[in-house]
Amino acid sequence: MRSPQLTSFARYYRLLVEYIENKSDWFGEWKEWKGYAYCGSMFVTACIQTLLFEHSIHIMMTIGMRVHTAIIGLVYEKVMTINLYSGQS
């Protein structure tokens, strides 16, 4: 199974390698700015992927902490009610 990050990065990598090997495009012209554009798009893609990945990790950690806190609160409440009723007999 391929990672979506790898496939989107590989697309720009393939374009860059073809540009370096052939130094031409579909129209047969060699343009220097295209190499810079391919490198820039690879950099921007990598930055956006990193930001989105870290944001998703942050969201999952926040949800995990909330669930953890809720479970601890429920267990504490249950223990306190058990202790309350056990002392009355």
ChimeraX commands (.cxc) that place a marker at each C-alpha (Angstrom):
marker #1 position 0.00,0.00,0.00 radius 0.5
marker #1 position 1.42,3.33,-1.04 radius 0.5
marker #1 position 1.31,6.37,1.12 radius 0.5
marker #1 position -0.50,9.38,-0.38 radius 0.5
marker #1 position 2.43,11.55,0.65 radius 0.5
marker #1 position 4.82,9.40,-1.36 radius 0.5
marker #1 position 2.69,9.36,-4.49 radius 0.5
marker #1 position 2.17,13.13,-4.61 radius 0.5
marker #1 position 5.86,13.75,-3.97 radius 0.5
marker #1 position 6.82,11.14,-6.58 radius 0.5
marker #1 position 4.77,12.95,-9.21 radius 0.5
marker #1 position 6.88,16.09,-8.88 radius 0.5
marker #1 position 10.06,14.03,-8.56 radius 0.5
marker #1 position 9.28,12.27,-11.86 radius 0.5
marker #1 position 8.72,15.63,-13.59 radius 0.5
marker #1 position 12.02,16.93,-12.22 radius 0.5
marker #1 position 13.95,13.84,-13.33 radius 0.5
marker #1 position 12.43,14.01,-16.82 radius 0.5
marker #1 position 13.31,17.69,-16.98 radius 0.5
marker #1 position 16.92,17.02,-15.97 radius 0.5
marker #1 position 17.36,14.08,-18.35 radius 0.5
marker #1 position 15.68,15.58,-21.42 radius 0.5
marker #1 position 15.91,19.31,-20.76 radius 0.5
marker #1 position 12.80,19.65,-22.85 radius 0.5
marker #1 position 9.08,19.49,-22.37 radius 0.5
marker #1 position 6.15,18.52,-24.56 radius 0.5
marker #1 position 6.77,21.48,-26.84 radius 0.5
marker #1 position 10.49,20.79,-27.25 radius 0.5
marker #1 position 11.67,23.94,-25.52 radius 0.5
marker #1 position 14.17,24.12,-22.70 radius 0.5
marker #1 position 13.09,26.63,-20.09 radius 0.5
marker #1 position 15.22,27.17,-17.00 radius 0.5
marker #1 position 12.33,28.44,-14.91 radius 0.5
marker #1 position 10.57,25.06,-15.20 radius 0.5
marker #1 position 13.30,23.36,-13.17 radius 0.5
marker #1 position 12.95,25.98,-10.46 radius 0.5
marker #1 position 9.17,25.64,-10.62 radius 0.5
marker #1 position 9.39,21.86,-10.17 radius 0.5
marker #1 position 11.76,22.22,-7.21 radius 0.5
marker #1 position 9.60,24.93,-5.67 radius 0.5
marker #1 position 6.46,22.86,-6.06 radius 0.5
marker #1 position 8.19,19.89,-4.43 radius 0.5
marker #1 position 9.18,22.10,-1.50 radius 0.5
marker #1 position 5.70,23.61,-1.12 radius 0.5
marker #1 position 4.08,20.18,-1.35 radius 0.5
marker #1 position 6.39,18.79,1.32 radius 0.5
marker #1 position 5.69,21.76,3.62 radius 0.5
marker #1 position 1.91,21.49,3.21 radius 0.5
marker #1 position 2.01,17.74,3.81 radius 0.5
marker #1 position 4.06,18.22,6.96 radius 0.5
marker #1 position 1.74,20.90,8.31 radius 0.5
marker #1 position -1.38,18.82,7.63 radius 0.5
marker #1 position 0.17,15.70,9.14 radius 0.5
marker #1 position 1.23,17.54,12.30 radius 0.5
marker #1 position -2.21,19.15,12.57 radius 0.5
marker #1 position -3.89,15.74,12.39 radius 0.5
marker #1 position -1.52,14.40,15.06 radius 0.5
marker #1 position -2.39,17.39,17.27 radius 0.5
marker #1 position -6.13,16.76,16.84 radius 0.5
marker #1 position -5.77,13.04,17.64 radius 0.5
marker #1 position -3.66,13.75,20.73 radius 0.5
marker #1 position -6.22,16.29,21.95 radius 0.5
marker #1 position -9.07,13.82,21.48 radius 0.5
marker #1 position -7.03,11.11,23.22 radius 0.5
marker #1 position -6.36,13.35,26.23 radius 0.5
marker #1 position -10.05,14.25,26.50 radius 0.5
marker #1 position -11.09,10.59,26.40 radius 0.5
marker #1 position -8.40,9.72,28.95 radius 0.5
marker #1 position -9.57,12.49,31.27 radius 0.5
marker #1 position -13.20,11.43,30.90 radius 0.5
marker #1 position -12.39,7.80,31.75 radius 0.5
marker #1 position -10.35,8.82,34.79 radius 0.5
marker #1 position -13.21,11.05,35.95 radius 0.5
marker #1 position -15.74,8.23,35.60 radius 0.5
marker #1 position -13.53,5.78,37.49 radius 0.5
marker #1 position -12.91,8.33,40.24 radius 0.5
marker #1 position -16.65,9.02,40.53 radius 0.5
marker #1 position -17.39,5.29,40.74 radius 0.5
marker #1 position -14.75,4.75,43.42 radius 0.5
marker #1 position -16.09,7.65,45.47 radius 0.5
marker #1 position -19.67,6.31,45.32 radius 0.5
marker #1 position -18.48,2.84,46.32 radius 0.5
marker #1 position -16.54,4.31,49.26 radius 0.5
marker #1 position -19.55,6.40,50.27 radius 0.5
marker #1 position -21.89,3.39,50.43 radius 0.5
marker #1 position -19.35,1.03,52.00 radius 0.5
marker #1 position -18.91,3.27,55.06 radius 0.5
marker #1 position -22.66,3.30,55.94 radius 0.5
marker #1 position -23.13,-0.39,56.76 radius 0.5
marker link #1:1,2 radius 0.2
marker link #1:2,3 radius 0.2
marker link #1:3,4 radius 0.2
marker link #1:4,5 radius 0.2
marker link #1:5,6 radius 0.2
marker link #1:6,7 radius 0.2
marker link #1:7,8 radius 0.2
marker link #1:8,9 radius 0.2
marker link #1:9,10 radius 0.2
marker link #1:10,11 radius 0.2
marker link #1:11,12 radius 0.2
marker link #1:12,13 radius 0.2
marker link #1:13,14 radius 0.2
marker link #1:14,15 radius 0.2
marker link #1:15,16 radius 0.2
marker link #1:16,17 radius 0.2
marker link #1:17,18 radius 0.2
marker link #1:18,19 radius 0.2
marker link #1:19,20 radius 0.2
marker link #1:20,21 radius 0.2
marker link #1:21,22 radius 0.2
marker link #1:22,23 radius 0.2
marker link #1:23,24 radius 0.2
marker link #1:24,25 radius 0.2
marker link #1:25,26 radius 0.2
marker link #1:26,27 radius 0.2
marker link #1:27,28 radius 0.2
marker link #1:28,29 radius 0.2
marker link #1:29,30 radius 0.2
marker link #1:30,31 radius 0.2
marker link #1:31,32 radius 0.2
marker link #1:32,33 radius 0.2
marker link #1:33,34 radius 0.2
marker link #1:34,35 radius 0.2
marker link #1:35,36 radius 0.2
marker link #1:36,37 radius 0.2
marker link #1:37,38 radius 0.2
marker link #1:38,39 radius 0.2
marker link #1:39,40 radius 0.2
marker link #1:40,41 radius 0.2
marker link #1:41,42 radius 0.2
marker link #1:42,43 radius 0.2
marker link #1:43,44 radius 0.2
marker link #1:44,45 radius 0.2
marker link #1:45,46 radius 0.2
marker link #1:46,47 radius 0.2
marker link #1:47,48 radius 0.2
marker link #1:48,49 radius 0.2
marker link #1:49,50 radius 0.2
marker link #1:50,51 radius 0.2
marker link #1:51,52 radius 0.2
marker link #1:52,53 radius 0.2
marker link #1:53,54 radius 0.2
marker link #1:54,55 radius 0.2
marker link #1:55,56 radius 0.2
marker link #1:56,57 radius 0.2
marker link #1:57,58 radius 0.2
marker link #1:58,59 radius 0.2
marker link #1:59,60 radius 0.2
marker link #1:60,61 radius 0.2
marker link #1:61,62 radius 0.2
marker link #1:62,63 radius 0.2
marker link #1:63,64 radius 0.2
marker link #1:64,65 radius 0.2
marker link #1:65,66 radius 0.2
marker link #1:66,67 radius 0.2
marker link #1:67,68 radius 0.2
marker link #1:68,69 radius 0.2
marker link #1:69,70 radius 0.2
marker link #1:70,71 radius 0.2
marker link #1:71,72 radius 0.2
marker link #1:72,73 radius 0.2
marker link #1:73,74 radius 0.2
marker link #1:74,75 radius 0.2
marker link #1:75,76 radius 0.2
marker link #1:76,77 radius 0.2
marker link #1:77,78 radius 0.2
marker link #1:78,79 radius 0.2
marker link #1:79,80 radius 0.2
marker link #1:80,81 radius 0.2
marker link #1:81,82 radius 0.2
marker link #1:82,83 radius 0.2
marker link #1:83,84 radius 0.2
marker link #1:84,85 radius 0.2
marker link #1:85,86 radius 0.2
marker link #1:86,87 radius 0.2
marker link #1:87,88 radius 0.2
marker link #1:88,89 radius 0.2
view
